[in-house]
């Protein structure tokens, strides 16, 4: 029984460590520790994409100083993980940090990712009726850092 408890605690510790690594360094750097994105999805998030999204339940929500109709979601200034365009009702989600792991780690297609992220934003950030989309351009420094 003690061995079983030790094994469970060790696995839970690994899971928490992997989650923190993803939050700190991104999923691409972290997946190499466990052998790939699918393995990271299993070991770090119980193969549950919502559990991965819940890693980002504590983002800072700030008003853009450059664009009056943008709300920014981030941990650090100028490193936006999501941008809510209130004028158009669209939340642009950083492809490299969030969206791509939902595709590569969990095998979700575009519409599944869109449905999941819209439901998550509704429940966690109280954003009802928004549409989610991949960040505005393929350059990660482009849209993420373009606003204060």
Secondary structure, 3 states (H helix, E strand, C coil): CHHHHHHHHHHHHHHHHHHHHHHHHCHHHHHHHHCCHHHHHHHHHCCCHHHHHHHHCCCEEEECCCCCCEEEEEEECCEEEEEEECCCCEEEECHHHHHHHHHHCCCCCHHHHHHHHHHHHHHHHCCCCCEEEECCCCCHHHHHHCCC
